[in-house]
Every structure is written in C-alpha cells, then in structure tokens.
Amino acid sequence: MNEYHLYLEKLNGNDRIVLVHGEFDVLHPGHIRLLKFAKECGDVLIVGVNDHKDYKGEHRLSAKHRLEVVQSIDCVDHAFINQESILENIRQIKPWAVVKGHEFADANNIELEALNAYGGKLIFGSGELLSTKSSLFSSVDQKYSHFDFSELPQYAQRHAFDLDSVNQLLDKCQQINVVVIGEVIVDEYVNGTAVGMSQEDPTIVMTPTESKKYLGGAAITASHIKALGANNVEFISVVGEDDVADFIKTKCDEYQVNATLFRDYSRPSPLKTRYRVGNKTLLRVNQLRQHKISADIQDSILKKLTKIISKADLFVFSDFNYGMLPQALVDKICILCDTHKVSMVADSQSSSQLGDISRFHNMLLVTPTEREVRLALNNYDDGLVILADKLHRKSRAANIAITLGEEGVFIHKPFTEKLSWENDQLPALNTNALDPAGGGDCFLAAASLMLVAGAEPWVAFYVASVASACQVGRIGNRPLAQQKLIEVLSLTFRESV
C-alpha cells in the first residue's frame, strides 16, 4: 500500500483533491507557479514525485531529496515518492482534478482515460507570471545569523544567573495552570503580485496569489503560554456567529488550548486582512466592532471563571480594547483572583487613542509600549524612568516592562530593598525582524510564566526577550515551542564563554 493511502483516510470526503505528478529534479519558478495554480483549483494538493525504474532520463537528485524539496512548498498539502504508473495513482486516489503544465494541452494525455472513468477533470496551468519569491507563509524559521547576543553576557553577570538556573525555572513552568481572557483576533495575510495602476482611477492593482489565516489577539497569547510549557491553559473570549469563529475554535484545539467562546450575535469575530506585495503591506482591512459586551455575557464569563479559578496559578488579561473587558468586569475578575491568590498580569494594546493599561491594578506584570504608557498617563514630556514610576504609582504594578520596538525593552522594578526603584534594559536581539506581529504577545507569555515559576524579574525578561526575538524571526504569529526557546537560550550563554 502506498503511504498516500494513510493521508487520504484523514481527509474530509467532500475535499476536492488535486493531483500533480512530476520529476522536480531542479525546482524552478515554473514548478512553483504550477503548484500554486493547482492548489487554487481545489481544496487539497497532493504531489507525486516520480521515481520510476523505466525513467529514461538521469536524475541529479535522489528521490528522497526531491521529495523533501517539494514538501517544503507551503501550498503542497501532501507529497509522496511515486513508483507506480500515473494511471494507477489516479485510480487509487480518484482526484477531483489532475493539473499539468499548459505545454501538455495539445499532447496525448494518458490521464484522460482514467479521469473520464469517474468524471475527474484534467486542467492545464496557464503559466501566468506570478510572484515566485519565497512564500510569505514559509514555515521555516529564521536562522540565528540575525540575532545579536553581544550585550546579554554582561546582563546575566549583573543579575547573577546562568543557563542551569534558567532551565530549572523553565521546568517549573510545566506545573503552572493559566487562564487567559481577552479579544481573539484572526490575522489574514493575502500575498500577491503588483499589476500596476488602474486606468480608471489612481488605484494600485494587485493579483492575489496566496492567503493564509493565523490565530491572533489573546488567543495566540494563550497558545504561546501553552507551547512554552504551561500545564493547562484555559482561554475565554467572545466571538461572532461566523466561519471565523469556527476557525478560531479549530486552531485553539490544534494548539491544545481549552477555549470557551461565548457567542455575541451583535458583532463579527474580529478579522484583520493585510494585502501584501513582497514584504510591503498595501492595505489592512479590519472587520470588528468595539462596543461593550452585554451584561448577560459578562455574567456568563464570571460564572465560568468562578468554576475554574481555584485551579489557576496565573491569570492573564490580554486587552485589545474592542469592548470585551469593560472596567466593571475587570474589577470583579480582580476580586476573584485576589480571593484565590492567583497572580495577574496584563497587556492593553492601543491601536488608536483607546486603551489604558493603568486601569489594571495590582498586576504582577504589565508590558505596555512606550506610546501606551504615555497615552494612559497623558504624559508626553517625562523620560522613561519617571514615566515608569508614575505608571507604578497609578496602577501599583509589581513589575513594568516597557517595550520599545527596535530599541528593546526598558525594565522597571519598583521599591527594592536598597532603592526606590531599580531599572535595566535589554536590546532588541533580532536585528532583522521578519514580522513584528506577535513579538509582544510572546514576550508577555514567557515573562509571565517565568515570574510565576519563581524567577527574578531580570531573569524573566531575559528569557522573554529571547522568546520575542525568536517570534519576530518568522512570518505569522505561531506558538513558540519551549524546545525552540531552550535551544536559542543555550546559544546566548555560549556567547559568553
């Protein structure tokens, strides 16, 4: 039995399977254009990498290597080494369509007989010129050549910690139970080719070539926390009655996050679509509403939290100011957490003039941007030290990390034994961020877990900065696995040897 049979058994019976065969000896732009075209024709793209004994040509690469190359292409759902005839594959797989290059349109295509037997289609690619650069959605993470760890050894020496102590704390993270609440967002990226300017009006015209959705907002914060080692993660949010909500639930299940999603028929599930050409975003379209959730939904959320809060060690407010966390609900949750001695952390993102991180009182940690702090305090004059101190006085946060983008992170620890406050900073460790989206979410997730595991703030923010650097080194906000973090952390200490 060919191994593609195992893959077929996992598919939905209604999926339209598209089959492509080829040698793929030296992968070139023509292959990528054809495979992208094939994927757009159906739901599932299966590719057979030919390795027939009767092949008259000479392969430069082994079948195994050619298979690995094809498997690395994002639009390919499944690939296999094919040692059978193409007709036999068609009879076994019964694809909805077989796609071939346009140069075969006038040839004698032997696939037609097998396809006609059950109503399958034979489609020829147009060969249209589309972008053939590396996919925007490559699953391969950026390597470490763009990481700069040069300032980390001195930081570690200043605060007297080493790799062994960090790894011990990461092990403790596996005992932590977490609850995350906040708006869930789906980020959709539509990548395409710029065609030019419209002749009718001054509008840029693009042809979409691929698109992909990622889980975002508070949901990805919860997913980062789970992937970074937490024992159990409960996620609570509000969604609409739409396909986006179904996508959210599916991804939460995939990331092993226990999601409770309350339906609100007065709003859509938040969806942000970015139209991109190359590495530039031409337009972002937001489908969301920002009115407060109803009193009934707030009551339902509190009832759910009352049932699960006693088992939690950490509670995370991930606020995007779309109306899910009105102050009355926040205050009631804080009382609930205080009663059960659950540590709380908060992040409140402000994409407009909305947002106030200082409304979250007595947090173990807050992680605002500089702009969010200035917005919360209406203060555009003071330096970072005074700014952080004023935020502490207003919110009574135990630890403050002000994220500064390319300038790194400013750390403020109020009221140490010797000083009124103590400050330090960590640089941005990734000098060539591919996608800044999600860096802050990953920082909050890692820092929160480490603090609850017993880490000093300096250690927690060190680990969080490394985690954030890993996150921005790839396109799309995807959960960062603890093993990946441990691997990069070991490199940071190796630099100091």
C-alpha positions in Angstrom: 0.0 0.0 0.0 1.4 3.4 -1.0 1.8 5.7 2.0 -0.6 8.3 0.5 -3.5 6.0 1.5 -2.9 6.9 5.1 -3.2 10.6 4.3 -6.3 10.1 2.3 -8.0 8.4 5.2 -7.7 11.6 7.2 -9.4 13.8 4.6 -13.0 15.1 4.6 -14.9 13.1 2.0 -16.0 16.4 0.4 -12.5 17.8 -0.1 -11.6 18.4 -3.8 -8.3 16.7 -4.3 -5.9 18.0 -7.0 -3.1 15.7 -8.1 0.2 16.8 -9.7 3.0 14.5 -10.9 6.5 15.4 -11.8 10.2 14.8 -11.6 11.1 18.0 -9.7 14.7 17.3 -10.3 15.7 21.0 -10.0 12.9 23.1 -8.5 12.4 26.3 -10.5 9.8 29.1 -10.7 7.7 27.3 -13.2 7.2 24.4 -10.8 6.1 26.9 -8.0 3.7 28.7 -10.4 2.1 25.4 -11.4 1.7 24.1 -7.9 0.2 27.4 -6.7 -2.2 27.3 -9.6 -3.1 23.6 -8.8 -3.8 24.4 -5.1 -6.2 27.2 -6.1 -8.1 24.7 -8.3 -9.2 22.6 -5.3 -9.0 22.1 -1.6 -6.1 19.6 -1.1 -3.0 19.4 -3.3 -1.2 16.1 -3.5 2.1 15.8 -5.4 3.7 12.6 -6.7 7.5 12.8 -7.1 8.2 10.3 -9.8 10.8 7.6 -9.3 10.0 5.1 -12.0 12.5 2.4 -12.9 11.7 2.9 -16.6 12.5 6.7 -16.5 14.9 7.3 -19.4 16.5 10.5 -18.1 19.0 10.9 -15.3 18.0 12.5 -12.0 20.5 14.9 -10.5 19.0 14.4 -7.0 17.8 11.4 -5.2 14.0 10.8 -4.9 14.2 11.4 -1.1 15.9 14.8 -1.6 13.4 15.8 -4.3 10.5 14.8 -2.0 11.9 17.0 0.8 12.1 20.0 -1.5 8.5 19.5 -2.7 7.3 19.0 0.9 8.8 22.4 1.9 6.5 24.3 -0.5 3.6 25.7 1.5 0.9 25.1 -1.0 1.6 21.4 -1.1 -0.6 19.5 1.4 1.0 16.1 0.9 3.8 14.7 -1.3 4.9 11.1 -1.9 7.5 9.2 -3.9 5.7 7.6 -6.8 6.9 4.3 -8.1 3.6 3.3 -9.7 2.1 4.4 -13.0 0.2 7.7 -13.1 -2.9 5.9 -14.2 -2.7 3.6 -11.2 -2.4 6.6 -8.9 -5.5 8.2 -10.4 -7.5 5.0 -10.0 -6.4 4.8 -6.3 -6.6 8.5 -5.3 -9.6 9.4 -7.6 -8.6 13.1 -7.6 -11.2 15.8 -8.4 -8.6 17.0 -11.0 -5.1 16.4 -12.3 -3.2 19.5 -13.2 -0.5 19.7 -15.8 1.5 22.4 -17.5 0.0 24.3 -20.4 2.6 22.8 -22.7 0.7 19.5 -22.5 -2.6 20.9 -23.7 -2.1 19.6 -27.3 -0.4 16.4 -26.3 -1.7 12.9 -25.9 -2.6 12.9 -22.2 -3.0 9.4 -21.0 -4.6 10.6 -17.7 -7.9 11.3 -19.5 -9.0 7.7 -19.8 -8.7 7.1 -16.0 -10.2 10.5 -15.2 -13.2 10.0 -17.5 -14.0 6.7 -15.8 -15.4 8.6 -12.8 -15.8 12.2 -14.0 -12.4 13.6 -13.0 -11.0 16.7 -14.7 -7.8 17.4 -16.5 -6.7 21.1 -16.1 -3.8 22.8 -17.7 -1.9 25.6 -15.9 -1.9 29.0 -17.6 1.8 29.7 -17.0 0.7 33.2 -15.9 3.5 35.3 -14.4 3.1 35.5 -10.6 5.5 36.2 -7.8 7.8 33.3 -7.4 9.8 34.6 -4.5 9.8 32.5 -1.3 6.3 32.2 0.1 5.2 34.8 2.6 4.0 31.9 4.7 7.1 29.8 4.8 7.1 27.5 7.9 10.8 27.7 8.1 12.0 29.9 11.0 14.7 32.5 10.5 18.2 31.2 11.5 20.3 32.8 14.1 22.6 34.9 11.9 20.4 37.9 12.6 20.5 37.5 16.3 22.8 39.8 18.3 23.5 38.4 21.8 26.6 40.6 22.5 25.0 42.5 25.4 23.5 39.5 27.1 26.6 38.2 28.9 27.0 41.4 30.9 23.3 41.5 31.7 23.4 37.9 33.1 26.5 38.8 35.1 24.9 41.9 36.5 22.0 39.8 37.8 23.9 36.7 38.7 22.2 33.9 36.8 23.3 31.2 34.4 21.8 28.7 32.0 21.3 25.9 34.6 19.1 28.2 36.7 17.1 29.3 33.7 16.5 25.7 32.6 15.4 24.8 36.2 12.8 27.6 36.1 11.6 26.5 32.6 11.0 23.0 34.0 8.8 24.6 36.8 6.7 26.2 34.1 5.3 22.8 33.3 3.4 22.8 36.6 1.6 26.1 36.0 -2.1 26.4 35.2 -3.2 29.5 33.4 -6.4 31.4 32.5 -6.3 33.9 29.7 -9.1 36.3 28.8 -9.4 38.9 26.0 -10.3 39.5 22.5 -9.4 36.9 19.9 -8.3 38.2 16.5 -7.7 36.3 13.3 -5.0 37.8 11.1 -5.3 37.0 7.4 -2.4 37.7 5.0 -3.2 38.0 1.3 0.0 37.9 -0.7 0.1 38.9 -4.4 1.7 40.4 -7.4 1.5 44.2 -8.1 0.0 44.6 -11.6 0.2 48.4 -11.8 -2.1 51.4 -11.7 -5.8 51.2 -12.7 -6.5 53.2 -15.8 -9.9 54.3 -14.5 -8.7 55.8 -11.2 -5.4 56.2 -9.3 -5.7 52.8 -7.6 -2.9 50.2 -7.2 -4.0 46.9 -8.7 -2.7 43.5 -7.3 -3.4 39.9 -8.2 -3.7 37.7 -5.1 -1.6 34.5 -5.3 -1.9 33.0 -1.8 -3.6 33.7 1.5 -3.4 32.3 5.0 -5.0 32.9 8.3 -3.3 33.0 11.7 -4.7 33.0 15.2 -4.1 36.3 16.9 -5.0 38.5 19.8 -5.5 37.0 23.2 -5.8 33.5 21.7 -2.2 33.5 20.4 -1.0 34.7 23.8 -2.8 31.7 25.3 -1.2 29.5 22.7 2.3 30.8 23.3 1.8 30.1 27.0 0.8 26.5 26.3 3.6 25.9 23.8 6.2 27.4 26.2 5.4 24.7 28.7 2.3 25.5 30.8 0.5 22.5 32.2 -3.0 23.7 31.3 -4.3 26.8 29.6 -8.0 27.9 29.7 -8.9 30.7 27.2 -12.1 32.8 27.4 -13.3 35.1 24.7 -16.3 36.4 22.7 -16.8 35.6 19.0 -19.5 36.2 16.4 -21.6 33.6 14.6 -19.5 33.1 11.5 -16.9 31.0 9.8 -14.1 32.9 11.5 -15.3 31.7 14.9 -15.1 28.1 13.6 -11.5 28.7 12.5 -10.7 30.1 16.0 -12.1 27.0 17.7 -10.2 24.7 15.4 -6.9 26.4 15.9 -7.3 26.5 19.7 -7.9 22.8 19.7 -4.8 22.3 17.5 -2.7 24.4 19.9 -4.1 22.4 22.9 -5.8 25.4 24.5 -9.1 24.8 26.2 -11.2 27.6 24.6 -14.6 28.8 26.0 -16.0 31.1 23.2 -19.2 33.0 24.1 -21.2 33.9 21.0 -22.2 37.5 20.6 -24.6 38.0 17.7 -24.1 41.8 17.7 -20.6 41.6 16.4 -18.4 39.7 13.9 -15.4 37.7 15.1 -12.5 40.2 14.7 -10.7 39.7 11.4 -7.8 41.8 10.1 -6.8 41.2 6.5 -3.5 42.5 5.2 -2.9 42.8 1.5 0.8 42.4 0.8 3.2 42.6 -2.2 6.7 41.3 -1.4 7.4 42.5 2.1 5.2 45.5 2.0 1.6 45.8 3.2 -0.6 47.8 0.8 -3.8 47.8 2.8 -5.2 46.4 6.0 -9.0 45.9 6.4 -10.4 45.4 9.9 -13.7 43.7 10.4 -14.6 44.3 14.0 -16.9 46.3 16.4 -15.8 47.9 19.6 -19.0 48.2 21.7 -19.1 46.7 25.2 -20.3 43.1 25.6 -23.7 42.7 27.2 -24.3 42.3 30.9 -25.6 38.7 30.2 -22.3 37.7 28.5 -20.3 39.3 31.4 -22.3 37.3 33.9 -21.7 34.1 31.9 -17.9 34.8 31.8 -17.9 35.3 35.6 -19.8 32.1 36.2 -17.2 30.2 34.1 -14.3 31.8 35.9 -15.8 31.0 39.3 -15.8 27.3 38.4 -12.1 27.2 37.2 -10.2 29.9 39.1 -9.4 27.8 42.1 -7.1 25.6 39.9 -5.2 28.6 38.3 -1.8 29.9 39.2 -1.8 32.7 36.7 -4.4 35.0 35.2 -3.7 37.0 32.0 -5.6 40.0 30.8 -4.9 40.4 27.1 -6.9 43.5 26.2 -7.3 44.9 22.7 -10.0 47.4 23.6 -12.7 46.0 21.5 -15.2 46.0 24.3 -14.7 42.6 25.8 -13.2 43.8 29.1 -15.3 46.7 30.5 -14.0 48.1 33.8 -16.8 46.6 35.9 -15.9 43.1 34.6 -12.2 43.6 35.1 -12.8 44.7 38.7 -14.9 41.7 39.5 -12.3 39.4 38.0 -9.5 41.0 40.1 -11.5 40.4 43.2 -12.0 36.8 42.2 -8.3 36.3 41.6 -7.3 38.1 44.9 -9.7 35.8 46.8 -8.0 32.7 45.3 -4.5 34.2 45.5 -4.0 34.0 41.7 -1.2 36.1 40.2 -2.4 38.5 37.5 -0.6 40.1 34.5 -2.0 42.5 31.9 -1.3 43.9 28.5 -3.6 46.5 26.9 -2.9 47.3 23.3 -3.9 50.6 21.9 -4.1 50.8 18.1 -5.9 54.2 18.3 -6.4 56.6 21.1 -8.3 54.0 23.1 -6.6 52.0 25.8 -5.5 52.5 29.4 -3.0 50.0 30.9 -3.2 51.7 34.2 -6.8 50.5 34.7 -5.4 47.0 35.6 -4.5 47.4 39.3 -2.1 45.3 41.4 -0.7 43.2 38.5 2.4 41.1 38.9 3.4 42.4 35.5 2.3 44.9 32.8 4.0 45.1 29.4 2.9 48.3 27.6 4.6 50.0 24.7 6.0 53.5 25.4 3.1 55.0 23.5 0.6 53.0 25.6 2.1 54.3 28.8 2.1 57.9 27.6 -1.5 57.5 26.5 -2.6 56.0 29.8 -0.9 58.8 31.8 -1.5 61.6 29.2 2.2 62.3 29.6 4.4 63.2 26.6 7.2 65.0 28.4 8.8 62.8 31.1 11.7 60.3 30.4 11.2 56.5 30.7 12.3 56.2 34.4 9.8 58.8 35.6 7.2 57.5 33.2 7.5 54.0 34.6 7.4 55.3 38.2 4.2 57.2 37.6 2.6 54.2 35.9 3.6 52.1 39.0 2.1 54.7 41.4 -1.2 54.8 39.4 -1.6 51.0 38.7 0.5 49.5 41.6 2.1 47.0 39.2 4.9 45.0 40.8 6.9 44.9 37.6 6.9 47.0 34.5 8.5 46.2 31.1 8.1 49.0 28.6 8.6 47.6 25.1 10.4 49.9 22.7 10.4 48.1 19.4 13.8 48.3 17.8 15.2 49.8 21.0 14.4 46.7 23.0 12.8 46.7 26.5 13.1 49.1 29.4 12.7 47.3 32.8 11.4 48.9 35.9 11.3 47.2 39.3 9.7 49.4 41.9 10.7 49.6 45.6 13.7 47.3 46.0 15.2 46.9 49.5 18.0 49.4 48.8 16.4 51.8 46.3 13.0 53.4 45.5 13.3 51.7 42.2 15.8 49.8 40.0 16.0 49.9 36.2 17.7 48.0 33.4 17.3 47.4 29.7 17.6 44.6 27.2 18.3 45.4 23.5 16.2 44.1 20.6 18.0 40.8 19.9 16.8 40.2 16.4 18.4 42.7 14.1 16.2 41.8 11.1 12.7 41.1 12.3 10.7 39.4 9.5 7.3 40.1 11.2 7.0 42.2 14.3 3.4 40.9 14.9 3.3 38.7 17.9 6.6 39.8 19.5 4.8 41.5 22.4 2.4 38.5 22.9 5.3 36.1 23.1 7.2 38.4 25.5 4.2 38.6 27.8 3.7 34.8 27.7 7.3 33.9 28.5 7.8 36.6 31.2 4.6 35.8 33.0 5.3 32.1 33.1 8.9 32.7 34.4 7.7 35.1 37.1 5.1 32.7 38.4 7.7 29.9 38.3 9.7 32.0 40.8 12.2 33.8 38.5 13.6 37.2 39.4 12.3 39.9 37.0 15.7 40.2 35.4 15.7 36.5 34.5 12.1 36.5 33.4 12.7 39.4 31.0 15.9 37.9 29.7 14.0 34.7 28.7 11.1 36.8 27.4 13.4 38.9 25.2 14.9 35.8 23.6 11.4 34.3 23.1 10.3 37.6 21.4 13.4 37.6 19.1 12.5 34.0 18.0 8.9 35.0 17.3 9.6 38.0 15.1 12.1 35.9 13.1 9.2 34.2 11.2 6.1 35.3 9.3 2.8 34.9 11.1 2.1 34.7 14.8 2.6 31.0 15.6 3.1 29.4 19.1 6.8 29.3 20.1 7.7 25.8 21.4 9.7 25.6 24.6 12.3 23.4 23.0 13.0 26.1 20.4 13.4 28.6 23.2 15.8 26.4 25.1 17.8 25.9 22.0 18.3 29.6 21.4 18.8 30.3 25.2 21.8 27.9 25.2 23.3 30.0 22.3 23.1 33.2 24.3 25.1 31.7 27.2 27.5 30.1 24.8 28.4 33.5 23.5 29.7 34.5 27.0 32.1 31.6 27.2 
